[in-house]
Amino acid sequence: MIEKLVTWKSTQEVDFFTKEVIRELAKRAPEDYAKDFFKLLFYLNGSLVNTKPLEKATVEGIKEFLQLVKQELEEVELNESKLEQYIDPLEKFIKNKSVLEILGSAFDNNFELLDTKTLATTWNHINPPLPDEFDWGFVAKKYRRRVKKIMRESDELKKILDSKNLDKLANKNTKIQIDFDLKKHQEGIRKQYGNLRLESLDTSGYGYNELKLWRMFIPQNVRDSQEFLPQIYEIPKEYQQRLKETEQLEIQLPKEQLKSPQHKYFEQQTRSVLDVVKDQNYKYLVILGDPGSGKSTLLQYIALQWAELPLKDLPLKPIPLLIELRTYIRNHDANKCENFLDFIKKGRGVVCHLPQQELHVKLQNGDAIVMFDGLDEVFDPAKREEVITDIKRFTNVYNKVRVIVTSRVIGYKPQKLRDAEFCHFMLQDLEDKQVEDFIQRWHNLTYYDETERERKRERFKRAINDSSAIKQLSGNPLLLTMMAILNRHQELPRDRTELYNQASRVLLQQWDMERKLVDAKLEPITIDYKDKQEILRRVAFFMQRDKGGLSGNLISENDLEKIIKDYLKSVDINDTKTVTNVLIEQLRTRNFILCFVGAEYYAFVHRTFLEYFCAWSFVWQFKETQTISMDGLIDDVFDKHWQDEKWHEVLRLIAGMIDAKFVGEIISYLMEQDGEEEKFMNLFLAGKCLFEVRSRQSIGDVGNRLLNRLKDLSGYDIDYFDEPYDSYSKEIDQKNVALVSEIRTQAVEVVAATWRNDPLTYTWLKQRVESDENWDVQREAVRQIATGWKHEPEILDLLKQKLEPNNDSSVRREAVRQIATGWKHEPGILELLKQKLESDKSSSVRLEALRQIATGWQNEPEILDLLKQKLDYNDDSSVRREVLRQIATGWKHEPEVLDLLKQKLESDDNSDVGFEVESDDDLDVGFEVESDDDSDVPFEIESYNSSSVRLEALQQIATGWKHEPGILELLKQRLESDNSSSVRLEAVRQIATGWKHEPGILDLLKQSVVSDDDWQVRVEALRQIATGWKHEPGIFELLKQSVVSDDDWQVRVEALQQIATGWKHELGIFELLKQSVVSDDDWQMRVEAVGQIATGWKHEPGILDLLKQKVEFDENWNVQFEALRQIATGWKYEAGILELLKQWVVSDNSLDVRVEALRQIATGWKHE
């Protein structure tokens, strides 16, 4: 064969490397290779056509390919000796049938693109590996040109192949086509997306432009939002947080609108967005999010993941094609492209132009991931619909390609893409751990001086932890980045007004201006961000004066429109109606400042901005327009609101925005008030206002007097009953203990924060840690001294002392937490935590040590084995459950974890022995234990404890491995046959929420309602049916049947509640409730019916009289209580209600009624 090579191509020298590879290949005849090489053409064998040219072309093609491989190896600077190690592997590589077919495909006249993916994959099974810089794309491109040359130079070959295109190939005037150059595409992605985009932020004072996105990206979590309702996501942020924590809302929206969707949405376990992207079950994705939540950054990171691969591996992964829809639509409108492929080929603003024909092949083969960024940035609704249609059409044509679409959530309409089988996910705010990760990376990459880096990092972390307002904003990646930039030259949280000013400026205009997104309906010259800030000041000022005040965070649409129109008239804008509508839409959908909450009401998305603009409005009137005097500021603002904690942040912001001497007057006023009934709120607020003052010289001795009073409060106490003799006195004592603890710890916190720079504060705190008699004070002092004075040399030893058994468990737990987070990298810390995990008598301390080890040392090789050992240890069930949770979430991708979870679901043999089991507020077992204050049937906590580990296993399997084969069958098996009612209950919940659309699920749940022995399982099944299958035939009848005939009152109450909220307008519901109020045998049913009829049918005639009758004549005090409470709260402003309550206090026969009436008067008519 070598001789033939030399004969056929005598003009070219065959080098040693190529000869050595071919020497082994020559043991087979050329025609043997040609059978694979020209697989589609070799039917000519045995015919009259001479096939020798094909054999010759086979040999020449192989030879050319080998020489190109050698050249590429030489390009990455391999010397002769290193080249030799590739001789045998190349010989093996060339013998591969798939490789020969690919090399032969270049001779096909219809050839479009060489399959470099298969070439790279085949080589990866051969050793040694190719150098990272080896470029398969370059070899393929050169090989194609060599093949063209071979074909042009052989008349016999041309005759056989009968190509009509050969003349075109030889024609010198043929238009030069764009090369499909993966290396160039890689470089384009790195250039365009490699650095963080901070154009919209004020980065003056430091060059952040070189910050690599690759190193700063924090993968967020997502929740499934396939069951999408816009109302869910327009709930203000503070209400969303409460919803996640308590599953309740404090804004007046219809219960049927709020209860089910939000409950199910926030009940989901979150998943990493990268896990969702990697999950092949989600072929088409829509990623929704707030402005600045990281949607674009996510897609850029996905593209960079590919671009950071070694050159040799690029063909192995789908090529990322990122289409920024705002750029695409500009090109399309300017007739510079016809469709998405045309845009990639020649559009302006594209990372790298790629030839349409070759790209078409890639897409047909599924060798690409196409990402459409910013659907919301196509402003015109008609054009947006066209883009959605084009995306759907694109997925139909290229049905093997994965597609991701991003959009802001507000204004997004999901139905069309949902119908096209797109799965929807909502980006979540950054969690505490993710914020911590960001802070660590940011400071490591932007500060060179180690001392300054550590100081600024700790200051930033403390600002987020100590300020709830800043903490709320820190969940948004854009605003968090803004804080990090601001933290370099200004001190947070003291300078947070500047943060809010910059944040509002970015959100109100600069964000869209930088992205060239200007609403054609509203020119920025007419209305800029300063106008919007003034409008928002007026809105906030109005809201604080309205009926709901600051606590409500609500404004009606009519009031909002009037405020905007009045402002527009004041700046001489004529078409106020049109401009007002556009402004409201912008503030809601583009600026992320206001949100629509339903029932023609709006709210601030972030309460922080409500507070900021409200404070700014007062300061504006005080400083700029001078319509409020100093006396007015004290009398009309601070005097009216210091007792309302909802106002405290506003009052603090005001103090930070006015001159220090005026703040001194405010503090003096607050100190003069008698605040004991308000838990000394006046003094704590005074301390926090002083914190806002940068220079305190101008306020005289006010600060020292305040400090002494606050220090005295750290020892505050009240009288207790010497010997509690009844439940009432015991309850009072318990409340007093909690009150004393709250006042003492808050005093420590305020002193530590406000006087942090005073050396005497450290000494005072240290004394509290070492010798204070109150454990709560000690715990708070430990927290403050560990976070504020971390760099003092003796702090670590002091904290270690607090781990000793003679300290209260709450102090030990806090010491564990602070040591693990603040001194993680100190020698011996991990061993110390292991010791506490093994031997501390308190389960809450062991739990804290466990969490810190699992999260802080996750990458240590021995940690997983340690956790597995704890799982088999006779420890408290809450500890074992937490172990299982940490393994399932932190080591999810380890192959044995799912089997471990299944094993624990089947059986957990360890019982709670050998350790102290505490009742502890921080002891979070993670399971919703439903309770009714009026219920004398407690939840079976013993049963729950005995199965809590199995319960955790079920939850983790159902949420983390949902798409694994057999998971639904496993859950069905648990539901039908598990001995534990808590496990069956959780199986109901997981099946109903995770597999709702699977056939047979509704019938399975109905079966549980009818036949499960445990009332809790029946209640959960009923609840899931009523909320998830409301519109299915027969559900209403099922609920009514449960109201009438279930043996357990708990199930009957649940059915009644679901009917009253979900079927309120059905005929006969009001009568059903009245009947339950009047005559149901179960007092629990009467209580529920009273509550439902009083809130849902309040304005029906006779309801108040019915409630009065229940107060006076019902035989059960629980029913009397509920009726009285509903009257006192729902009819508070009705004439005669206060007198009625007074009458019941004086003359009712029931002591319980008299006490409750007195309580309602004391709370509802406090200022009468």
C-alpha positions, -999 to 999 in steps of 0.1 A, spaced: 0 0 0 29 24 8 43 17 -27 10 25 -42 9 58 -23 43 68 -36 34 57 -71 1 76 -71 14 107 -55 51 107 -63 53 145 -62 46 146 -25 69 134 1 54 109 26 70 117 60 81 92 86 50 99 108 25 92 80 45 62 68 45 46 102 7 50 106 1 37 71 25 7 76 -1 -11 97 -30 0 75 -13 -14 45 -19 -49 58 -54 -45 44 -60 -40 7 -72 -5 -4 -105 -19 -16 -112 -30 20 -110 6 32 -129 19 2 -159 -2 11 -163 18 43 -149 50 28 -173 51 -1 -201 32 16 -229 47 -5 -211 45 -38 -194 11 -38 -224 -7 -54 -203 -1 -85 -181 -31 -75 -186 -59 -101 -200 -36 -127 -182 -24 -159 -172 8 -141 -135 9 -131 -134 13 -92 -97 18 -90 -100 56 -88 -122 52 -57 -94 30 -41 -69 56 -50 -91 84 -36 -95 64 -4 -57 61 1 -51 98 -8 -79 109 15 -65 89 44 -30 102 37 -42 139 36 -61 135 68 -31 119 86 -8 147 75 -34 174 87 -36 156 121 2 157 123 3 194 113 -22 202 141 -2 183 166 29 202 156 10 235 159 5 228 196 43 224 198 47 186 202 82 175 195 91 144 174 93 120 204 59 131 216 45 128 181 55 91 180 32 82 208 2 90 185 13 66 157 -4 35 170 -36 53 183 -40 69 149 -37 36 131 -65 23 154 -85 55 149 -83 52 111 -95 16 111 -127 26 129 -156 21 105 -174 54 116 -142 74 110 -138 60 75 -174 68 67 -170 104 79 -138 109 59 -155 94 28 -185 117 32 -164 146 21 -164 132 -14 -202 133 -15 -215 160 -38 -242 168 -12 -217 170 16 -223 200 39 -205 195 72 -179 170 85 -191 152 116 -164 164 140 -185 154 170 -181 117 162 -144 121 153 -138 137 187 -159 112 206 -142 82 189 -108 96 198 -117 101 234 -120 63 237 -84 60 226 -52 69 246 -33 91 249 -57 121 249 -51 149 224 -37 182 236 -64 207 247 -56 231 219 -61 205 192 -87 219 168 -109 193 151 -127 221 133 -95 233 117 -86 198 106 -121 193 91 -120 225 72 -85 219 57 -95 183 49 -125 194 30 -104 216 8 -79 188 2 -107 166 -9 -120 192 -33 -86 193 -48 -84 155 -52 -118 155 -69 -109 183 -93 -76 167 -103 -91 133 -112 -111 131 -144 -119 94 -137 -131 102 -102 -153 131 -116 -168 107 -141 -177 82 -114 -191 107 -90 -208 126 -119 -209 157 -99 -226 187 -114 -210 209 -88 -173 201 -96 -171 229 -121 -184 253 -96 -158 241 -71 -131 248 -96 -145 282 -107 -123 309 -93 -152 334 -95 -173 314 -70 -184 336 -41 -164 329 -10 -186 313 17 -183 319 55 -164 291 72 -181 272 100 -154 280 124 -159 267 160 -127 284 172 -138 318 159 -173 312 176 -155 303 208 -134 335 207 -165 356 199 -184 342 229 -154 349 252 -150 384 239 -187 394 241 -198 376 273 -165 369 291 -167 399 314 -195 410 337 -216 436 321 -218 465 345 -227 493 321 -259 502 339 -240 506 373 -219 534 386 -184 518 387 -164 551 390 -134 548 413 -124 513 403 -120 493 371 -144 464 374 -144 458 336 -121 429 337 -142 409 362 -148 375 346 -185 364 345 -171 328 345 -157 333 380 -185 354 394 -216 335 382 -237 321 411 -262 295 399 -296 305 413 -324 282 423 -357 279 404 -393 268 411 -415 251 386 -441 277 374 -458 256 348 -491 263 365 -485 299 359 -507 328 373 -493 363 370 -510 373 403 -487 350 422 -456 368 411 -469 403 415 -473 399 453 -449 424 470 -416 408 481 -423 410 518 -456 392 514 -439 365 492 -414 360 521 -442 357 546 -460 333 523 -429 311 521 -425 312 559 -461 310 571 -482 303 540 -503 333 549 -509 367 533 -518 401 549 -532 418 519 -569 418 512 -573 397 481 -598 369 475 -589 338 494 -597 316 465 -572 336 444 -544 335 469 -546 303 488 -540 274 465 -515 285 438 -491 303 461 -493 275 486 -483 250 460 -457 272 443 -438 280 475 -443 245 489 -420 232 461 -385 224 468 -362 246 448 -337 232 423 -305 246 409 -312 263 375 -281 245 361 -296 211 371 -328 220 352 -308 231 322 -288 198 322 -320 177 327 -327 162 293 -364 158 303 -367 195 298 -361 199 260 -378 233 258 -374 258 287 -387 292 296 -368 309 324 -387 337 340 -374 363 364 -375 398 378 -354 426 363 -317 421 373 -324 385 385 -298 370 362 -317 357 332 -293 370 306 -263 362 327 -275 326 329 -276 322 292 -242 339 288 -228 315 314 -242 285 295 -225 298 263 -192 303 282 -193 268 296 -190 256 260 -164 284 251 -142 274 280 -139 238 267 -105 227 252 -106 232 215 -105 195 209 -137 190 229 -158 217 212 -174 193 187 -185 170 215 -210 195 230 -239 212 214 -228 246 200 -245 274 219 -264 300 198 -274 330 219 -299 353 202 -306 385 220 -341 392 209 -338 430 213 -309 429 188 -327 405 165 -359 426 163 -339 457 154 -322 438 126 -355 423 115 -372 457 115 -344 471 94 -347 443 68 -312 430 77 -324 395 83 -354 374 75 -353 348 102 -332 335 131 -307 316 109 -304 346 86 -297 367 116 -269 344 128 -254 344 93 -253 382 87 -270 401 115 -254 430 133 -245 424 169 -241 386 164 -212 369 183 -199 352 152 -214 349 118 -220 313 108 -229 299 74 -266 291 71 -262 258 52 -238 242 76 -258 256 106 -289 240 92 -272 206 93 -260 212 129 -296 221 140 -311 191 121 -287 168 140 -295 184 173 -259 196 178 -268 230 191 -286 246 221 -305 277 210 -311 304 235 -336 333 230 -329 360 255 -353 387 265 -387 380 251 -400 409 272 -376 433 254 -397 430 222 -420 459 233 -446 458 205 -472 431 215 -478 421 179 -441 417 172 -437 397 204 -465 374 193 -447 370 160 -414 361 177 -432 335 199 -447 320 167 -413 320 151 -398 302 181 -426 276 179 -420 271 142 -382 269 149 -388 240 173 -410 222 147 -384 224 120 -354 216 143 -371 192 167 -338 177 180 -325 210 193 -328 222 229 -343 257 232 -343 281 262 -363 313 263 -360 340 289 -384 367 299 -394 390 327 -423 375 345 -445 405 346 -465 408 314 -454 374 301 -482 352 286 -474 316 289 -501 298 270 -486 296 235 -452 283 246 -468 260 271 -488 246 243 -456 241 224 -443 219 253 -421 245 269 -416 240 306 -416 271 327 -394 279 357 -391 310 378 -357 322 391 -357 327 428 -339 354 448 -304 345 459 -304 325 492 -282 334 521 -255 309 512 -255 322 476 -252 358 488 -223 347 510 -206 330 480 -210 361 459 -194 383 486 -165 360 490 -158 359 452 -163 396 447 -139 407 474 -113 381 464 -113 393 428 -116 431 434 -94 438 464 -56 433 464 -49 445 499 -57 416 522 -65 438 552 -89 461 533 -105 430 516 -113 414 549 -125 446 565 -148 455 536 -161 420 532 -170 417 569 -187 452 568 -207 442 538 -219 409 553 -228 426 586 -248 452 567 -269 425 550 -274 406 582 -282 436 604 -305 454 580 -337 437 569 -342 463 541 -308 456 526 -312 419 531 -344 419 510 -327 437 482 -296 415 483 -315 386 468 -315 404 434 -281 398 417 -281 433 400 -289 451 433 -264 429 452 -237 438 427 -246 475 431 -242 471 469 -208 455 465 -196 484 443 -210 510 467 -194 493 497 -159 501 485 -163 539 492 -194 541 514 -205 524 546 -236 502 545 -261 502 561 -255 538 572 -252 550 536 -281 529 523 -300 560 511 -274 565 484 -278 528 476 -316 533 472 -311 564 451 -287 546 427 -309 515 426 -340 535 418 -321 554 391 -309 522 375 -344 506 376 -363 536 366 -343 545 335 -307 537 331 -312 499 329 -333 502 297 -313 531 283 -281 511 285 -298 482 267 -313 506 241 -348 498 252 -367 531 249 -405 530 249 -417 547 217 -447 559 236 -427 579 261 -396 598 252 -370 600 280 -366 637 273 -402 642 284 -401 620 315 -368 609 330 -359 591 361 -360 622 383 -396 628 373 -404 592 382 -386 596 416 -408 626 423 -439 607 414 -429 578 436 -423 603 465 -458 615 461 -472 580 459 -453 569 491 -464 600 509 -500 594 499 -498 557 510 -486 565 545 -515 588 550 -541 565 536 -562 541 557 -539 511 555 -508 533 562 -473 519 556 -482 485 569 -507 480 540 -484 488 511 -514 493 489 -528 521 466 -559 520 445 -556 524 408 -577 556 409 -555 572 435 -523 563 416 -536 577 384 -547 610 401 -512 614 417 -495 609 384 -519 632 364 -515 659 390 -477 658 387 -478 657 349 -500 689 349 -475 705 372 -447 700 346 -470 712 317 -476 678 300 -509 680 282 -519 644 273 -520 633 309 -543 603 304 -521 586 278 -488 594 296 -503 583 329 -512 549 315 -478 544 299 -460 555 331 -480 530 352 -472 503 327 -435 512 328 -433 513 366 -449 479 367 -435 459 338 -401 476 330 -390 494 362 -398 467 387 -409 493 413 -447 488 414 -467 457 410 -504 450 404 -519 429 431 -555 426 418 -588 442 426 -575 475 410 -547 479 436 -510 484 432 -481 481 457 -444 486 458 -426 454 448 -399 460 475 -411 475 507 -377 491 509 -385 515 481 -418 524 498 -399 533 529 -372 551 511 -395 573 490 -417 580 520 -387 592 540 -375 612 511 -409 629 507 -407 642 543 -371 652 540 -379 670 507 -406 690 525 -383 697 554 -352 707 534 -363 717 499 -398 731 500 -395 739 538 -432 731 543 -424 711 574 -406 727 603 -384 709 629 -413 710 654 -436 696 627 -411 668 619 -411 658 656 -448 664 663 -464 652 630 -439 624 621 -419 610 650 -445 616 677 -473 600 656 -453 570 645 -426 560 670 -449 534 686 -455 517 652 -426 494 643 -436 495 606 -425 531 606 -391 526 622 -372 522 590 -387 554 576 -379 573 607 -343 560 606 -339 570 570 -351 605 578 -325 607 605 -298 597 581 -309 623 555 -310 654 578 -283 673 597 -270 657 629 -281 686 652 -317 679 642 -313 642 649 -301 652 684 -333 670 690 -353 639 678 -333 616 701 -339 639 731 -376 638 724 -377 600 721 -358 596 754 -384 618 771 -412 594 762 -425 567 786 -420 536 765 -423 507 789 -457 497 776 -442 496 741 -412 475 752 -390 506 753 -394 511 716 -386 548 721 -351 541 733 -343 514 708 -355 537 680 -334 565 694 -303 543 694 -310 533 658 -315 569 647 -282 577 664 -266 549 643 -275 569 612 -255 599 623 -220 599 609 -206 628 630 -219 629 666 -200 659 680 -229 683 673 -254 664 695 -236 669 728 -241 644 756 -273 630 742 -254 599 730 -239 591 763 -272 595 782 -288 572 757 -260 546 760 -264 544 797 -301 539 795 -297 511 769 -271 494 790 -295 495 820 -321 477 798 -298 448 793 -305 440 829 -342 448 828 -366 427 849 -402 426 862 -420 409 890 -432 373 885 -458 352 903 -439 335 932 -458 303 927 -479 301 896 -512 286 908 -533 284 877 -530 283 839 -537 320 836 -508 330 859 -485 305 843 -494 320 809 -486 355 822 -453 344 836 -443 328 803 -452 360 785 -432 381 810 -401 358 806 -403 362 768 -408 400 772 -377 404 795 -356 383 771 -367 404 741 -359 437 758 -325 426 771 -313 411 739 -324 441 718 -306 464 742 -274 444 736 -279 444 698 -285 482 697 -255 491 719 -232 468 698 -244 483 665 -246 520 674 -214 522 695 -194 497 675 -164 521 671 -163 528 709 -135 507 725 -155 505 757 -183 486 739 -160 456 733 -152 455 770 -188 457 779 -198 430 755 -170 407 767 -183 410 802 -218 401 791 -204 370 773 -183 359 803 -205 366 833 -241 378 825 -266 358 845 -291 357 817 -285 331 790 -303 352 764 -280 381 770 -250 359 768 -262 344 735 -268 378 719 -235 391 732 -217 360 716 -234 368 683 -225 405 684 -189 401 695 -182 373 670 -195 394 641 -184 429 651 -150 422 667 -139 391 649 -103 402 645 -97 406 682 -71 379 691 -89 364 721 -124 360 705 -120 325 692 -108 312 726 -137 330 742 -162 313 719 -146 279 725 -152 284 762 -189 289 756 -190 254 741 -185 239 775 -214 219 789 -220 243 818 -234 269 793 -270 269 781 -277 250 749 -287 282 731 -254 298 739 -235 266 728 -255 266 696 -247 302 688 -210 296 696 -210 267 672 -226 288 644 -202 317 649 -170 296 651 -180 276 620 -188 307 599 -162 331 611 -132 309 617 -138 281 592 -102 281 579 -85 280 613 -68 247 622 -89 222 642 -123 238 636 -137 209 617 -125 185 644 -141 207 671 -174 206 652 -172 168 648 -167 166 685 -199 187 692 -218 165 667 -208 134 684 -211 143 721 -231 174 729 -261 164 749 -284 189 732 -300 179 699 -302 215 688 -264 219 692 -257 187 674 -280 198 646 -262 231 642 -228 213 641 -242 190 615 -255 218 593 -222 237 595 -201 206 587 -223 195 558 -225 230 542 -191 245 551 -169 214 545 -189 197 517 -159 193 495 -139 175 521 -136 138 510 -145 123 544 -177 143 551 -201 121 531 -189 90 549 -192 108 583 -228 117 575 -236 81 565 -223 69 598 -245 94 616 -275 81 597 -269 46 612 -262 60 647 -288 59 675 -292 96 676 -323 118 678 -346 114 648 -343 152 641 -306 148 637 -308 118 615 -334 135 594 -312 165 589 -283 142 580 -305 126 553 -315 161 540 -279 173 538 -269 141 519 -298 144 495 -292 181 487 -254 183 490 -244 150 474 -274 145 450 -252 135 421 -234 107 439 -246 74 424 -254 57 457 -276 85 472 -309 75 456 -305 39 468 -297 52 503 -329 72 503 -350 43 492 -334 21 519 -343 47 545 -378 51 531 -383 14 536 -371 14 572 -354 35 598 -345 11 626 -329 37 650 -350 50 679 -346 83 698 -324 71 726 -294 83 746 -298 120 740 -316 150 754 -345 159 731 -353 196 734 -382 218 727 -363 245 708 -373 273 685 -343 266 662 -351 229 661 -366 228 626 -376 194 615 -391 207 583 -425 192 585 -457 211 587 -475 200 619 -510 213 616 -527 224 648 -559 240 659 -557 261 690 -592 250 698 -585 214 692 -582 189 720 -570 162 696 -532 168 692 -512 158 662 -496 124 668 -462 137 674 -448 103 686 -459 87 653 -443 116 635 -410 113 653 -407 76 647 -412 81 610 -396 115 604 -365 100 588 -386 80 564 -407 111 557 -376 131 548 -365 103 525 -398 104 507 -397 142 503 -362 141 489 -369 113 464 -401 129 452 -386 163 446 -350 156 437 -354 124 416 -389 131 402 -380 121 367 -362 88 376 -380 57 364 -403 41 390 -406 70 414 -443 75 410 -449 38 415 -428 40 446 -449 68 460 -482 50 451 -469 20 470 -462 42 501 -496 58 499 -515 25 497 -496 4 522 -472 24 545 -479 19 582 -471 55 590 -499 80 585 -474 109 582 -456 90 553 -489 84 536 -499 120 540 -467 132 524 -471 107 496 -505 123 489 -490 158 488 -461 148 466 -482 128 441 -509 155 439 -484 183 432 -457 165 412 -478 141 391 -511 160 388 -515 153 351 -507 116 352 -537 94 345 -554 79 375 -541 104 401 -575 119 409 -591 84 414 -561 75 437 -567 106 458 -605 100 460 -597 65 472 -576 80 501 -605 104 510 -629 75 513 -608 47 527 -577 58 546 -579 51 583 -562 83 593 -581 116 593 -549 136 586 -544 117 553 -580 121 544 -578 159 551 -547 163 529 -562 142 500 -594 163 502 -574 195 502 -554 185 472 -585 174 453 -604 207 461 -575 229 450 -560 209 422 -591 194 405 -617 221 414 -633 221 380 -635 184 375 -671 170 376 -682 156 409 -657 174 432 -683 197 447 -705 167 455 -675 148 470 -669 177 494 -705 180 504 -706 143 511 -675 147 533 -692 175 552 -722 154 560 -708 119 565 -671 117 575 -666 102 609 -639 127 619 -647 164 625 -613 174 611 -622 161 576 -656 177 578 -641 211 588 -616 209 559 -645 201 534 -665 229 548 -636 253 545 -629 243 509 -666 247 499 -668 281 515 -637 295 498 -638 276 464 -675 273 457 -687 305 475 -711 315 447 -727 281 443 -764 279 451 -771 267 487 -737 273 502 -749 301 524 -777 280 538 -753 251 543 -731 273 565 -760 287 584 -772 252 592 -737 243 604 -736 274 626 -769 267 642 -772 229 645 -740 209 638 -732 185 667 -695 191 665 -684 224 680 -654 225 657 -677 226 627 -697 254 643 -665 274 649 -654 270 613 -689 279 600 -690 310 622 -656 321 608 -665 315 572 -699 331 573 -686 361 592 -659 368 567 -674 357 534 -711 367 539 -706 397 563 -730 419 544 -759 394 543 -789 405 564 -791 389 599 -754 378 601 -746 401 630 -777 389 649 -768 353 643 -733 358 657 -747 376 688 -769 346 694 -739 323 692 -721 344 718 -749 343 742 -765 309 738 -740 284 722 -732 257 747 -695 256 738 -671 284 748 -649 279 717 -679 288 695 -687 318 717 -651 329 715 -651 328 677 -684 346 673 -673 373 697 -640 377 680 -657 380 646 -680 407 659 -653 427 675 -631 427 644 -656 426 616 -681 450 630 -658 472 650 -670 504 635 -707 495 638 -727 516 663 -731 499 696 -704 472 693 -682 487 721 -712 490 744 -722 454 736 -687 441 745 -688 461 777 -722 445 785 -707 411 780 -677 419 803 -701 429 830 -730 405 828 -723 374 808 -727 342 827 -696 327 811 -662 336 825 -646 327 792 -669 352 773 -662 379 799 -624 375 796 -625 374 758 -647 405 756 -623 423 779 -594 412 757 -610 425 725 -618 458 741 -582 462 753 -568 455 719 -594 470 696 -604 501 715 -570 508 732 -571 545 727 -608 550 737 
